[in-house]
């Protein structure tokens, strides 16, 4: 059930539209006018103002080129902590097999070797 608006409201809406809105049939852009905001993806618009402050531009580039280790003292996320510390906290004695026991092969690698050997036999 839609209610119809009274005529006085319709007249008021029409008068406001006539006063504040202008409808154009054709549009011609003004190419001489500068934009309010530049296009960030355009290499031509982004060069505006670069030559004015070369020190500032160099500082911004230096900050952007640094990695997280140079920017931060400590890792912010758990994923960063995996590669953050490159030096082990405790030295590993590779001759002590109580604490150092590398696997020469695993179940996955043995399975892959068997597949590769079977493929080479079939390929002959």
N, CA, C and O atoms as a printed pandas DataFrame, in Angstrom:
     atom_number atom_name residue_name chain_id  residue_number  x_coord  y_coord  z_coord
0              1         N          UNK        A               1    0.846   -1.172    0.000
1              2        CA          UNK        A               1    0.000    0.000    0.000
2              3         C          UNK        A               1    0.896    1.242    0.000
3              4         O          UNK        A               1    1.551    1.547    0.996
4              5         N          UNK        A               2    0.911    1.926   -1.092
5              6        CA          UNK        A               2    1.710    3.140   -1.169
6              7         C          UNK        A               2    0.784    4.343   -1.050
7              8         O          UNK        A               2   -0.269    4.416   -1.683
8              9         N          UNK        A               3    1.208    5.261   -0.236
9             10        CA          UNK        A               3    0.421    6.484   -0.045
10            11         C          UNK        A               3    0.934    7.526   -1.024
11            12         O          UNK        A               3    2.141    7.647   -1.236
12            13         N          UNK        A               4    0.030    8.269   -1.611
13            14        CA          UNK        A               4    0.414    9.325   -2.532
14            15         C          UNK        A               4    0.755   10.573   -1.730
15            16         O          UNK        A               4    0.110   10.895   -0.732
16            17         N          UNK        A               5    1.797   11.268   -2.199
17            18        CA          UNK        A               5    2.166   12.510   -1.534
18            19         C          UNK        A               5    1.175   13.611   -1.901
19            20         O          UNK        A               5    0.666   13.648   -3.021
20            21         N          UNK        A               6    0.913   14.482   -0.979
21            22        CA          UNK        A               6    0.026   15.606   -1.302
22            23         C          UNK        A               6    0.660   16.502   -2.368
23            24         O          UNK        A               6    1.879   16.506   -2.539
24            25         N          UNK        A               7   -0.145   17.230   -3.056
25            26        CA          UNK        A               7    0.314   18.065   -4.166
26            27         C          UNK        A               7    1.313   19.119   -3.709
27            28         O          UNK        A               7    2.214   19.486   -4.464
28            29         N          UNK        A               8    1.165   19.603   -2.497
29            30        CA          UNK        A               8    2.078   20.646   -2.010
30            31         C          UNK        A               8    3.507   20.121   -1.876
31            32         O          UNK        A               8    4.459   20.855   -2.141
32            33         N          UNK        A               9    3.670   18.847   -1.465
33            34        CA          UNK        A               9    5.014   18.250   -1.352
34            35         C          UNK        A               9    5.628   18.007   -2.732
35            36         O          UNK        A               9    6.820   18.224   -2.948
36            37         N          UNK        A              10    4.786   17.555   -3.653
37            38        CA          UNK        A              10    5.274   17.344   -5.014
38            39         C          UNK        A              10    5.723   18.656   -5.645
39            40         O          UNK        A              10    6.727   18.696   -6.357
40            41         N          UNK        A              11    4.989   19.714   -5.389
41            42        CA          UNK        A              11    5.338   21.027   -5.937
42            43         C          UNK        A              11    6.659   21.515   -5.333
43            44         O          UNK        A              11    7.494   22.085   -6.035
44            45         N          UNK        A              12    6.841   21.289   -4.043
45            46        CA          UNK        A              12    8.072   21.715   -3.372
46            47         C          UNK        A              12    9.277   20.946   -3.916
47            48         O          UNK        A              12   10.332   21.537   -4.147
48            49         N          UNK        A              13    9.132   19.653   -4.119
49            50        CA          UNK        A              13   10.224   18.848   -4.680
50            51         C          UNK        A              13   10.561   19.325   -6.086
51            52         O          UNK        A              13   11.736   19.438   -6.436
52            53         N          UNK        A              14    9.551   19.603   -6.890
53            54        CA          UNK        A              14    9.775   20.066   -8.256
54            55         C          UNK        A              14   10.501   21.409   -8.265
55            56         O          UNK        A              14   11.420   21.604   -9.060
56            57         N          UNK        A              15   10.107   22.327   -7.403
57            58        CA          UNK        A              15   10.748   23.648   -7.362
58            59         C          UNK        A              15   12.209   23.555   -6.916
59            60         O          UNK        A              15   13.064   24.263   -7.448
60            61         N          UNK        A              16   12.500   22.685   -5.945
61            62        CA          UNK        A              16   13.887   22.511   -5.509
62            63         C          UNK        A              16   14.740   21.907   -6.624
63            64         O          UNK        A              16   15.884   22.316   -6.827
64            65         N          UNK        A              17   14.183   20.938   -7.342
65            66        CA          UNK        A              17   14.913   20.353   -8.462
66            67         C          UNK        A              17   15.213   21.398   -9.522
67            68         O          UNK        A              17   16.319   21.434  -10.061
68            69         N          UNK        A              18   14.257   22.236   -9.824
69            70        CA          UNK        A              18   14.466   23.275  -10.832
70            71         C          UNK        A              18   15.497   24.294  -10.376
71            72         O          UNK        A              18   16.240   24.837  -11.194
72            73         N          UNK        A              19   15.547   24.556   -9.085
73            74        CA          UNK        A              19   16.445   25.578   -8.557
74            75         C          UNK        A              19   17.895   25.074   -8.473
75            76         O          UNK        A              19   18.822   25.801   -8.830
76            77         N          UNK        A              20   18.091   23.837   -8.004
77            78        CA          UNK        A              20   19.437   23.359   -7.680
78            79         C          UNK        A              20   20.052   22.424   -8.725
79            80         O          UNK        A              20   21.271   22.249   -8.726
80            81         N          UNK        A              21   19.279   21.832   -9.589
81            82        CA          UNK        A              21   19.818   20.883  -10.556
82            83         C          UNK        A              21   19.734   21.452  -11.958
83            84         O          UNK        A              21   18.724   22.034  -12.351
84            85         N          UNK        A              22   20.819   21.273  -12.710
85            86        CA          UNK        A              22   20.845   21.678  -14.105
86            87         C          UNK        A              22   21.199   20.456  -14.932
87            88         O          UNK        A              22   22.192   19.781  -14.660
88            89         N          UNK        A              23   20.401   20.175  -15.924
89            90        CA          UNK        A              23   20.617   19.027  -16.781
90            91         C          UNK        A              23   21.241   19.512  -18.083
91            92         O          UNK        A              23   20.710   20.396  -18.755
92            93         N          UNK        A              24   22.386   18.913  -18.424
93            94        CA          UNK        A              24   23.075   19.273  -19.654
94            95         C          UNK        A              24   22.887   18.152  -20.671
95            96         O          UNK        A              24   22.949   16.971  -20.331
96            97         N          UNK        A              25   22.656   18.539  -21.921
97            98        CA          UNK        A              25   22.522   17.541  -22.982
98            99         C          UNK        A              25   23.880   17.112  -23.512
99           100         O          UNK        A              25   24.070   15.948  -23.863
100          101         N          UNK        A              26   24.821   18.036  -23.572
101          102        CA          UNK        A              26   26.158   17.723  -24.075
102          103         C          UNK        A              26   27.183   18.114  -23.017
103          104         O          UNK        A              26   26.955   18.997  -22.191
104          105         N          UNK        A              27   28.314   17.428  -23.072
105          106        CA          UNK        A              27   29.376   17.705  -22.108
106          107         C          UNK        A              27   30.672   17.870  -22.883
107          108         O          UNK        A              27   31.022   17.038  -23.719
108          109         N          UNK        A              28   31.373   18.946  -22.597
109          110        CA          UNK        A              28   32.692   19.163  -23.199
110          111         C          UNK        A              28   33.676   19.377  -22.060
111          112         O          UNK        A              28   33.519   20.316  -21.279
112          113         N          UNK        A              29   34.683   18.527  -21.953
113          114        CA          UNK        A              29   35.639   18.673  -20.854
114          115         C          UNK        A              29   36.557   19.862  -21.073
115          116         O          UNK        A              29   36.862   20.225  -22.209
116          117         N          UNK        A              30   36.991   20.459  -19.988
117          118        CA          UNK        A              30   37.939   21.566  -20.027
118          119         C          UNK        A              30   39.318   20.976  -19.774
119          120         O          UNK        A              30   39.656   20.653  -18.635
120          121         N          UNK        A              31   40.116   20.835  -20.829
121          122        CA          UNK        A              31   41.419   20.205  -20.702
122          123         C          UNK        A              31   42.454   21.131  -20.076
123          124         O          UNK        A              31   43.504   20.660  -19.640
124          125         N          UNK        A              32   42.196   22.406  -20.020
125          126        CA          UNK        A              32   43.154   23.356  -19.451
126          127         C          UNK        A              32   43.055   23.430  -17.928
127          128         O          UNK        A              32   43.972   23.924  -17.272
128          129         N          UNK        A              33   41.978   22.954  -17.376
129          130        CA          UNK        A              33   41.785   23.012  -15.933
130          131         C          UNK        A              33   42.541   21.881  -15.244
131          132         O          UNK        A              33   42.530   20.750  -15.730
132          133         N          UNK        A              34   43.190   22.162  -14.135
133          134        CA          UNK        A              34   43.892   21.121  -13.391
134          135         C          UNK        A              34   42.895   20.364  -12.519
135          136         O          UNK        A              34   41.873   20.904  -12.097
136          137         N          UNK        A              35   43.223   19.091  -12.261
137          138        CA          UNK        A              35   42.331   18.271  -11.453
138          139         C          UNK        A              35   42.466   18.643   -9.983
139          140         O          UNK        A              35   43.495   19.160   -9.549
140          141         N          UNK        A              36   41.432   18.376   -9.243
141          142        CA          UNK        A              36   41.496   18.590   -7.796
142          143         C          UNK        A              36   42.430   17.555   -7.180
143          144         O          UNK        A              36   43.283   17.886   -6.357
144          145         N          UNK        A              37   42.263   16.314   -7.581
145          146        CA          UNK        A              37   43.160   15.255   -7.126
146          147         C          UNK        A              37   43.781   14.611   -8.348
147          148         O          UNK        A              37   43.101   14.366   -9.344
148          149         N          UNK        A              38   45.072   14.338   -8.271
149          150        CA          UNK        A              38   45.757   13.711   -9.385
150          151         C          UNK        A              38   45.450   12.239   -9.460
151          152         O          UNK        A              38   44.925   11.651   -8.515
152          153         N          UNK        A              39   45.778   11.647  -10.586
153          154        CA          UNK        A              39   45.581   10.210  -10.759
154          155         C          UNK        A              39   46.809    9.504  -10.210
155          156         O          UNK        A              39   47.910    9.680  -10.732
156          157         N          UNK        A              40   46.635    8.711   -9.167
157          158        CA          UNK        A              40   47.771    8.073   -8.510
158          159         C          UNK        A              40   48.408    7.009   -9.382
159          160         O          UNK        A              40   49.576    6.673   -9.182
160          161         N          UNK        A              41   47.671    6.470  -10.347
161          162        CA          UNK        A              41   48.194    5.398  -11.177
162          163         C          UNK        A              41   48.876    5.920  -12.438
163          164         O          UNK        A              41   49.476    5.139  -13.176
164          165         N          UNK        A              42   48.799    7.217  -12.698
165          166        CA          UNK        A              42   49.381    7.786  -13.901
166          167         C          UNK        A              42   50.802    8.249  -13.630
167          168         O          UNK        A              42   51.059    8.954  -12.654
168          169         N          UNK        A              43   51.732    7.846  -14.503
169          170        CA          UNK        A              43   53.121    8.257  -14.298
170          171         C          UNK        A              43   53.316    9.727  -14.632
171          172         O          UNK        A              43   54.290   10.332  -14.184
172          173         N          UNK        A              44   52.420   10.311  -15.401
173          174        CA          UNK        A              44   52.558   11.717  -15.767
174          175         C          UNK        A              44   52.024   12.639  -14.667
175          176         O          UNK        A              44   52.627   13.672  -14.377
176          177         N          UNK        A              45   50.913   12.272  -14.065
177          178        CA          UNK        A              45   50.348   13.104  -12.997
178          179         C          UNK        A              45   51.123   12.984  -11.700
179          180         O          UNK        A              45   51.131   13.917  -10.897
180          181         N          UNK        A              46   51.776   11.848  -11.480
181          182        CA          UNK        A              46   52.482   11.653  -10.215
182          183         C          UNK        A              46   53.807   12.403  -10.168
183          184         O          UNK        A              46   54.398   12.523   -9.095
184          185         N          UNK        A              47   54.291   12.914  -11.302
185          186        CA          UNK        A              47   55.553   13.638  -11.325
186          187         C          UNK        A              47   55.396   15.097  -10.906
187          188         O          UNK        A              47   56.390   15.807  -10.753
188          189         N          UNK        A              48   54.167   15.545  -10.722
189          190        CA          UNK        A              48   53.945   16.932  -10.333
190          191         C          UNK        A              48   54.451   17.143   -8.916
191          192         O          UNK        A              48   54.047   16.431   -7.997
192          193         N          UNK        A              49   55.325   18.109   -8.738
193          194        CA          UNK        A              49   55.825   18.449   -7.417
194          195         C          UNK        A              49   56.991   17.611   -6.947
195          196         O          UNK        A              49   57.448   17.797   -5.819
196          197         N          UNK        A              50   57.501   16.689   -7.766
197          198        CA          UNK        A              50   58.608   15.832   -7.329
198          199         C          UNK        A              50   59.893   16.636   -7.223
199          200         O          UNK        A              50   60.693   16.403   -6.317
200          201         N          UNK        A              51   60.103   17.572   -8.132
201          202        CA          UNK        A              51   61.341   18.331   -8.140
202          203         C          UNK        A              51   61.416   19.397   -7.063
203          204         O          UNK        A              51   62.479   19.984   -6.860
204          205         N          UNK        A              52   60.331   19.660   -6.376
205          206        CA          UNK        A              52   60.311   20.733   -5.389
206          207         C          UNK        A              52   61.085   20.369   -4.124
207          208         O          UNK        A              52   61.799   21.208   -3.575
208          209         N          UNK        A              53   60.951   19.123   -3.654
209          210        CA          UNK        A              53   61.589   18.690   -2.417
210          211         C          UNK        A              53   62.342   17.383   -2.659
211          212         O          UNK        A              53   61.860   16.318   -2.273
212          213         N          UNK        A              54   63.508   17.445   -3.288
213          214        CA          UNK        A              54   64.208   16.182   -3.588
214          215         C          UNK        A              54   64.671   15.444   -2.332
215          216         O          UNK        A              54   64.757   14.216   -2.353
216          217         N          UNK        A              55   64.972   16.152   -1.239
217          218        CA          UNK        A              55   65.400   15.479   -0.011
218          219         C          UNK        A              55   64.266   14.633    0.566
219          220         O          UNK        A              55   64.471   13.508    1.020
220          221         N          UNK        A              56   63.065   15.210    0.533
221          222        CA          UNK        A              56   61.902   14.504    1.062
222          223         C          UNK        A              56   61.602   13.268    0.217
223          224         O          UNK        A              56   61.267   12.214    0.757
224          225         N          UNK        A              57   61.720   13.392   -1.093
225          226        CA          UNK        A              57   61.462   12.260   -1.974
226          227         C          UNK        A              57   62.468   11.140   -1.708
227          228         O          UNK        A              57   62.099    9.966   -1.687
228          229         N          UNK        A              58   63.734   11.499   -1.508
229          230        CA          UNK        A              58   64.758   10.491   -1.228
230          231         C          UNK        A              58   64.516    9.795    0.111
231          232         O          UNK        A              58   64.735    8.590    0.233
232          233         N          UNK        A              59   64.061   10.555    1.120
233          234        CA          UNK        A              59   63.759    9.945    2.424
234          235         C          UNK        A              59   62.594    8.971    2.319
235          236         O          UNK        A              59   62.618    7.897    2.920
236          237         N          UNK        A              60   61.579    9.347    1.556
237          238        CA          UNK        A              60   60.419    8.468    1.386
238          239         C          UNK        A              60   60.836    7.195    0.670
239          240         O          UNK        A              60   60.417    6.104    1.059
240          241         N          UNK        A              61   61.655    7.315   -0.371
241          242        CA          UNK        A              61   62.124    6.127   -1.089
242          243         C          UNK        A              61   62.968    5.234   -0.182
243          244         O          UNK        A              61   62.869    4.009   -0.253
244          245         N          UNK        A              62   63.792    5.836    0.665
245          246        CA          UNK        A              62   64.636    5.045    1.565
246          247         C          UNK        A              62   63.790    4.273    2.567
247          248         O          UNK        A              62   64.086    3.115    2.863
248          249         N          UNK        A              63   62.751    4.894    3.090
249          250        CA          UNK        A              63   61.882    4.221    4.060
250          251         C          UNK        A              63   61.109    3.098    3.393
251          252         O          UNK        A              63   60.923    2.036    3.987
252          253         N          UNK        A              64   60.654    3.320    2.155
253          254        CA          UNK        A              64   59.895    2.282    1.459
254          255         C          UNK        A              64   60.767    1.096    1.086
255          256         O          UNK        A              64   60.277   -0.032    1.033
256          257         N          UNK        A              65   62.041    1.324    0.828
257          258        CA          UNK        A              65   62.934    0.236    0.414
258          259         C          UNK        A              65   63.430   -0.604    1.580
259          260         O          UNK        A              65   63.942   -1.703    1.366
260          261         N          UNK        A              66   63.293   -0.118    2.800
261          262        CA          UNK        A              66   63.771   -0.889    3.948
262          263         C          UNK        A              66   62.839   -2.053    4.237
263          264         O          UNK        A              66   61.632   -1.975    4.007
264          265         N          UNK        A              67   63.415   -3.124    4.743
265          266        CA          UNK        A              67   62.624   -4.293    5.119
266          267         C          UNK        A              67   62.140   -4.172    6.551
267          268         O          UNK        A              67   62.450   -3.196    7.234
268          269         N          UNK        A              68   61.377   -5.162    7.012
269          270        CA          UNK        A              68   60.851   -5.085    8.373
270          271         C          UNK        A              68   61.932   -5.140    9.447
271          272         O          UNK        A              68   61.748   -4.586   10.531
272          273         N          UNK        A              69   63.058   -5.799    9.167
273          274        CA          UNK        A              69   64.125   -5.864   10.177
274          275         C          UNK        A              69   64.754   -4.497   10.400
275          276         O          UNK        A              69   65.172   -4.184   11.514
276          277         N          UNK        A              70   64.826   -3.676    9.350
277          278        CA          UNK        A              70   65.396   -2.343    9.503
278          279         C          UNK        A              70   64.390   -1.362   10.100
279          280         O          UNK        A              70   64.777   -0.385   10.742
280          281         N          UNK        A              71   63.103   -1.620    9.890
281          282        CA          UNK        A              71   62.071   -0.699   10.384
282          283         C          UNK        A              71   61.721   -0.941   11.850
283          284         O          UNK        A              71   61.431    0.003   12.585
284          285         N          UNK        A              72   61.749   -2.201   12.275
285          286        CA          UNK        A              72   61.241   -2.566   13.598
286          287         C          UNK        A              72   62.340   -3.170   14.454
287          288         O          UNK        A              72   63.303   -3.737   13.937
288          289         N          UNK        A              73   62.189   -3.045   15.771
289          290        CA          UNK        A              73   63.136   -3.686   16.685
290          291         C          UNK        A              73   62.817   -5.163   16.860
291          292         O          UNK        A              73   63.723   -5.996   16.896
292          293         N          UNK        A              74   61.537   -5.490   16.969
293          294        CA          UNK        A              74   61.090   -6.848   17.231
294          295         C          UNK        A              74   60.060   -7.245   16.189
295          296         O          UNK        A              74   59.428   -6.372   15.595
296          297         N          UNK        A              75   59.870   -8.547   15.948
297          298        CA          UNK        A              75   58.838   -8.972   14.996
298          299         C          UNK        A              75   57.444   -8.637   15.523
299          300         O          UNK        A              75   57.142   -8.847   16.698
300          301         N          UNK        A              76   56.599   -8.110   14.632
301          302        CA          UNK        A              76   55.245   -7.735   15.042
302          303         C          UNK        A              76   54.274   -8.905   14.959
303          304         O          UNK        A              76   53.322   -8.984   15.735
304          305         N          UNK        A              77   54.513   -9.799   14.029
305          306        CA          UNK        A              77   53.609  -10.935   13.856
306          307         C          UNK        A              77   54.365  -12.238   14.086
307          308         O          UNK        A              77   55.595  -12.259   14.130
308          309         N          UNK        A              78   53.619  -13.306   14.229
309          310        CA          UNK        A              78   54.228  -14.615   14.428
310          311         C          UNK        A              78   54.988  -15.050   13.184
311          312         O          UNK        A              78   56.053  -15.659   13.293
312          313         N          UNK        A              79   54.462  -14.749   12.017
313          314        CA          UNK        A              79   55.142  -15.136   10.783
314          315         C          UNK        A              79   56.478  -14.415   10.638
315          316         O          UNK        A              79   57.422  -14.988   10.094
316          317         N          UNK        A              80   56.581  -13.194   11.102
317          318        CA          UNK        A              80   57.850  -12.482   11.034
318          319         C          UNK        A              80   58.886  -13.106   11.959
319          320         O          UNK        A              80   60.079  -13.069   11.657
320          321         N          UNK        A              81   58.459  -13.675   13.074
321          322        CA          UNK        A              81   59.412  -14.217   14.038
322          323         C          UNK        A              81   60.125  -15.452   13.509
323          324         O          UNK        A              81   61.210  -15.777   13.992
324          325         N          UNK        A              82   59.553  -16.149   12.534
325          326        CA          UNK        A              82   60.207  -17.351   12.004
326          327         C          UNK        A              82   61.512  -17.004   11.317
327          328         O          UNK        A              82   62.499  -17.721   11.486
328          329         N          UNK        A              83   61.549  -15.943   10.560
329          330        CA          UNK        A              83   62.771  -15.590    9.860
330          331         C          UNK        A              83   63.537  -14.462   10.490
331          332         O          UNK        A              83   64.531  -13.997    9.931
332          333         N          UNK        A              84   63.096  -14.013   11.643
333          334        CA          UNK        A              84   63.705  -12.846   12.273
334          335         C          UNK        A              84   65.080  -13.156   12.850
335          336         O          UNK        A              84   66.039  -12.417   12.627
336          337         N          UNK        A              85   65.165  -14.245   13.586
337          338        CA          UNK        A              85   66.417  -14.598   14.252
338          339         C          UNK        A              85   67.175  -15.600   13.379
339          340         O          UNK        A              85   66.764  -16.753   13.250
340          341         N          UNK        A              86   68.271  -15.161   12.789
341          342        CA          UNK        A              86   69.046  -16.055   11.927
342          343         C          UNK        A              86   70.135  -16.783   12.705
343          344         O          UNK        A              86   70.603  -17.833   12.265
344          345         N          UNK        A              87   70.540  -16.255   13.835
345          346        CA          UNK        A              87   71.570  -16.896   14.662
346          347         C          UNK        A              87   70.863  -17.743   15.716
347          348         O          UNK        A              87   69.981  -17.237   16.409
348          349         N          UNK        A              88   71.230  -19.035   15.857
349          350        CA          UNK        A              88   70.569  -19.868   16.866
350          351         C          UNK        A              88   70.903  -19.391   18.282
351          352         O          UNK        A              88   71.996  -18.885   18.537
352          353         N          UNK        A              89   69.952  -19.561   19.187
353          354        CA          UNK        A              89   70.157  -19.142   20.571
354          355         C          UNK        A              89   71.166  -20.035   21.275
355          356         O          UNK        A              89   71.937  -19.565   22.111
356          357         N          UNK        A              90   71.164  -21.327   20.939
357          358        CA          UNK        A              90   72.091  -22.287   21.533
358          359         C          UNK        A              90   72.843  -22.957   20.391
359          360         O          UNK        A              90   72.237  -23.388   19.410
360          361         N          UNK        A              91   74.154  -23.042   20.517
361          362        CA          UNK        A              91   74.956  -23.688   19.486
362          363         C          UNK        A              91   74.654  -25.184   19.457
363          364         O          UNK        A              91   74.492  -25.809   20.505
364          365         N          UNK        A              92   74.581  -25.746   18.275
365          366        CA          UNK        A              92   74.277  -27.170   18.114
366          367         C          UNK        A              92   75.585  -27.932   17.924
367          368         O          UNK        A              92   76.399  -27.597   17.063
368          369         N          UNK        A              93   75.767  -28.965   18.746
369          370        CA          UNK        A              93   76.911  -29.847   18.587
370          371         C          UNK        A              93   76.467  -30.974   17.664
371          372         O          UNK        A              93   75.697  -31.844   18.071
372          373         N          UNK        A              94   76.940  -30.962   16.444
373          374        CA          UNK        A              94   76.491  -31.925   15.447
374          375         C          UNK        A              94   77.050  -33.331   15.700
375          376         O          UNK        A              94   76.598  -34.288   15.072
376          377         N          UNK        A              95   77.997  -33.468   16.584
377          378        CA          UNK        A              95   78.542  -34.790   16.918
378          379         C          UNK        A              95   77.763  -35.461   18.032
379          380         O          UNK        A              95   77.888  -36.672   18.213
380          381         N          UNK        A              96   76.969  -34.724   18.782
381          382        CA          UNK        A              96   76.178  -35.283   19.879
382          383         C          UNK        A              96   74.820  -35.715   19.321
383          384         O          UNK        A              96   73.955  -34.872   19.080
384          385         N          UNK        A              97   74.627  -37.017   19.115
385          386        CA          UNK        A              97   73.420  -37.523   18.498
386          387         C          UNK        A              97   72.232  -37.609   19.459
387          388         O          UNK        A              97   71.138  -38.008   19.062
388          389         N          UNK        A              98   72.451  -37.233   20.720
389          390        CA          UNK        A              98   71.320  -37.181   21.645
390          391         C          UNK        A              98   70.429  -35.983   21.331
391          392         O          UNK        A              98   69.210  -36.051   21.488
392          393         N          UNK        A              99   71.037  -34.894   20.889
393          394        CA          UNK        A              99   70.279  -33.674   20.617
394          395         C          UNK        A              99   70.196  -33.345   19.124
395          396         O          UNK        A              99   69.365  -32.540   18.705
396          397         N          UNK        A             100   71.055  -33.967   18.336
397          398        CA          UNK        A             100   71.077  -33.675   16.902
398          399         C          UNK        A             100   70.850  -34.982   16.153
399          400         O          UNK        A             100   71.730  -35.843   16.121
400          401         N          UNK        A             101   69.680  -35.132   15.553
401          402        CA          UNK        A             101   69.365  -36.362   14.838
402          403         C          UNK        A             101   68.614  -36.009   13.550
403          404         O          UNK        A             101   67.387  -36.092   13.489
404          405         N          UNK        A             102   69.368  -35.615   12.528
405          406        CA          UNK        A             102   68.700  -35.292   11.261
406          407         C          UNK        A             102   68.212  -36.554   10.564
407          408         O          UNK        A             102   68.833  -37.611   10.675
408          409         N          UNK        A             103   67.107  -36.441    9.852
409          410        CA          UNK        A             103   66.583  -37.582    9.105
410          411         C          UNK        A             103   67.244  -37.616    7.730
411          412         O          UNK        A             103   67.328  -36.605    7.034
412          413         N          UNK        A             104   67.702  -38.787    7.367
413          414        CA          UNK        A             104   68.298  -38.932    6.047
414          415         C          UNK        A             104   67.213  -39.069    4.986
415          416         O          UNK        A             104   67.402  -38.661    3.841
416          417         N          UNK        A             105   66.090  -39.638    5.365
417          418        CA          UNK        A             105   64.946  -39.736    4.457
418          419         C          UNK        A             105   63.686  -39.856    5.303
419          420         O          UNK        A             105   63.729  -40.244    6.471
420          421         N          UNK        A             106   62.583  -39.517    4.688
421          422        CA          UNK        A             106   61.304  -39.623    5.394
422          423         C          UNK        A             106   60.368  -40.500    4.574
423          424         O          UNK        A             106   60.722  -40.955    3.486
424          425         N          UNK        A             107   59.196  -40.728    5.093
425          426        CA          UNK        A             107   58.223  -41.566    4.386
426          427         C          UNK        A             107   57.849  -40.943    3.047
427          428         O          UNK        A             107   57.672  -41.656    2.060
428          429         N          UNK        A             108   57.729  -39.634    3.008
429          430        CA          UNK        A             108   57.352  -38.944    1.779
430          431         C          UNK        A             108   58.444  -39.051    0.722
431          432         O          UNK        A             108   58.154  -39.289   -0.451
432          433         N          UNK        A             109   59.696  -38.875    1.131
433          434        CA          UNK        A             109   60.779  -38.951    0.145
434          435         C          UNK        A             109   60.978  -40.378   -0.348
435          436         O          UNK        A             109   61.295  -40.585   -1.519
436          437         N          UNK        A             110   60.799  -41.362    0.521
437          438        CA          UNK        A             110   60.929  -42.755    0.083
438          439         C          UNK        A             110   59.839  -43.097   -0.934
439          440         O          UNK        A             110   60.098  -43.794   -1.915
440          441         N          UNK        A             111   58.639  -42.613   -0.704
441          442        CA          UNK        A             111   57.534  -42.839   -1.630
442          443         C          UNK        A             111   57.830  -42.192   -2.985
443          444         O          UNK        A             111   57.566  -42.785   -4.031
444          445         N          UNK        A             112   58.372  -40.992   -2.960
445          446        CA          UNK        A             112   58.691  -40.289   -4.204
446          447         C          UNK        A             112   59.800  -40.996   -4.973
447          448         O          UNK        A             112   59.757  -41.058   -6.202
448          449         N          UNK        A             113   60.788  -41.526   -4.268
449          450        CA          UNK        A             113   61.881  -42.260   -4.923
450          451         C          UNK        A             113   61.329  -43.518   -5.596
451          452         O          UNK        A             113   61.717  -43.836   -6.720
452          453         N          UNK        A             114   60.426  -44.238   -4.917
453          454        CA          UNK        A             114   59.823  -45.424   -5.519
454          455         C          UNK        A             114   59.031  -45.060   -6.769
455          456         O          UNK        A             114   59.086  -45.786   -7.762
456          457         N          UNK        A             115   58.301  -43.957   -6.739
457          458        CA          UNK        A             115   57.551  -43.520   -7.920
458          459         C          UNK        A             115   58.491  -43.186   -9.068
459          460         O          UNK        A             115   58.224  -43.533  -10.219
460          461         N          UNK        A             116   59.591  -42.511   -8.755
461          462        CA          UNK        A             116   60.545  -42.132   -9.802
462          463         C          UNK        A             116   61.213  -43.366  -10.393
463          464         O          UNK        A             116   61.432  -43.420  -11.603
464          465         N          UNK        A             117   61.540  -44.349   -9.576
465          466        CA          UNK        A             117   62.166  -45.571  -10.084
466          467         C          UNK        A             117   61.195  -46.361  -10.945
467          468         O          UNK        A             117   61.586  -46.921  -11.970
468          469         N          UNK        A             118   59.934  -46.410  -10.538
469          470        CA          UNK        A             118   58.924  -47.111  -11.337
470          471         C          UNK        A             118   58.692  -46.430  -12.674
471          472         O          UNK        A             118   58.487  -47.105  -13.683
472          473         N          UNK        A             119   58.722  -45.093  -12.699
473          474        CA          UNK        A             119   58.531  -44.366  -13.944
474          475         C          UNK        A             119   59.705  -44.566  -14.884
475          476         O          UNK        A             119   59.529  -44.630  -16.100
476          477         N          UNK        A             120   60.909  -44.665  -14.317
477          478        CA          UNK        A             120   62.080  -44.868  -15.178
478          479         C          UNK        A             120   62.095  -46.277  -15.769
479          480         O          UNK        A             120   62.558  -46.469  -16.893
480          481         N          UNK        A             121   61.586  -47.270  -15.017
481          482        CA          UNK        A             121   61.529  -48.642  -15.536
482          483         C          UNK        A             121   60.494  -48.739  -16.650
483          484         O          UNK        A             121   60.717  -49.433  -17.643
484          485         N          UNK        A             122   59.358  -48.047  -16.496
485          486        CA          UNK        A             122   58.321  -48.083  -17.525
486          487         C          UNK        A             122   58.750  -47.308  -18.766
487          488         O          UNK        A             122   58.308  -47.617  -19.873
488          489         N          UNK        A             123   59.605  -46.309  -18.592
489          490        CA          UNK        A             123   60.009  -45.471  -19.709
490          491         C          UNK        A             123   61.013  -46.131  -20.633
491          492         O          UNK        A             123   61.300  -45.577  -21.694
492          493         N          UNK        A             124   61.559  -47.281  -20.287
493          494        CA          UNK        A             124   62.597  -47.937  -21.106
494          495         C          UNK        A             124   62.037  -48.547  -22.325
495          496         O          UNK        A             124   62.775  -49.135  -23.116
